[in-house]
Amino acid sequence: MDNYNFNNKISRKGTHSAKWESTSDALPMPLIPLSVADMDIPLPNKTINLLNEFTNKGIYGYTLLSENWGETVTQWMQRHCHWHINAEHVVFCPRVIQAVSLYIQNFTAPGDSIVSLAPAYHPISHSVVLNQRKLLESELRYHHGCYTIDFDDLENKFKHARCFILLSPHNPTGTVWEKESLIKIAQLAEKYHVFIISDDVHSDFIFSHHQHQVISSVSSYVEQNSFICTSPAKTFNMAGLEVANIIIANKQHRQKFIHCLEAAGIHNPGYYAVPAFLSVYRDCDDWLFALKNYLADNRAWLINMLSKHFPDWVVTRSTGTYMLWVNYQASHLSEDQLKHWFLNLAGVEMSWGSGFGESGIGFFRINIATPRDTLAEALERIISTSPYAHQE
């Protein structure tokens, strides 16, 4: 296995980065953003070199998916999820959120109810509301730093729902759903004829001995009544290249969705999408394995440091995604007070809990997918400007 160095700090200024260039110039110091869910880590070198070859040609015309696109997805899923799928079930779509919105617009009607778990990744729930559907949020149970599903409440919501949107692993809490929970969800879906959209884009980042379980693999009903949304965007930090794959086993649903893509004018992938996708999914497993080890060390280091300096804060005991979900309620700070401290005094930006709904208030989300020196500098700023931290 090659040796990889994930410690290099690479400036993203001047790249129109949503993470690094969407902040206010009024702040007293350059901001360290640990907010937006992309990594400050470049693609594998072999992929970068390949894309440079495409750049040097200087012609950026229309592109086509490769003939082995679907088969490449099936091989990846088999290796990483032990999930066997048919290559014909793979449908390219630039972004998962586009697929979710197209489903809502074309497979449901205005006024239909759609269920999600709360707290929730905002763009998903926002797409429900923007499309004039009724959002039914089933709030997760929070107990001693862990989240579980309230299945009585979820069943009550399913009685009135057309669709359920599952985030697996869950964002923002990082919860990895056990097989037993997925089976219960599937049973309720079948009982009440609920369609499932499962957003599995964080599934390659599970920091435990557990294997990611795709919900359609536990139920023949869900297999035929679901969109499973996957992407290399989080795994390899290539969201800007716009590559996602929607796995649709049911032929009728798949053909209808393909028609919806065509009707929306979504067809050719971007110039760099195909070579980047094929490279990372076929040749970069070793890079991903090394990255997960690096991020696991970042997780352990930060959890230890937060426990040491802010013992009243509770880091959610989860094993999924490259984010941490932190409960700061015991510090008795409002979110506005926390924002003032982090942004104006420390110059560090997090994802604030209120952005994930009412049940996110009192929490913030930290992105740990950054070089350790950046993470350490951000934490040092927070510690040095805090009257609450336990100093050495």
PyMOL commands that set and color helices and strands:
alter all, ss='L'
color gray80, all
select helices_A, chain A and resi 45-57+69-81+87-89+96-107+122-130+151-158+179-192+215-218+220-224+233-236+239-241+251-263+273-283+285-309+329-331+335-346+353-356+358-360+372-384
alter helices_A, ss='H'
color red, helices_A
select strands_A, chain A and resi 32-33+90-93+113-118+134-139+141-143+146-148+163-167+195-199+226-230+244-247+314-315+323-327+348-349+351-352+363-367
alter strands_A, ss='S'
color yellow, strands_A
deselect
rebuild
show_as cartoon
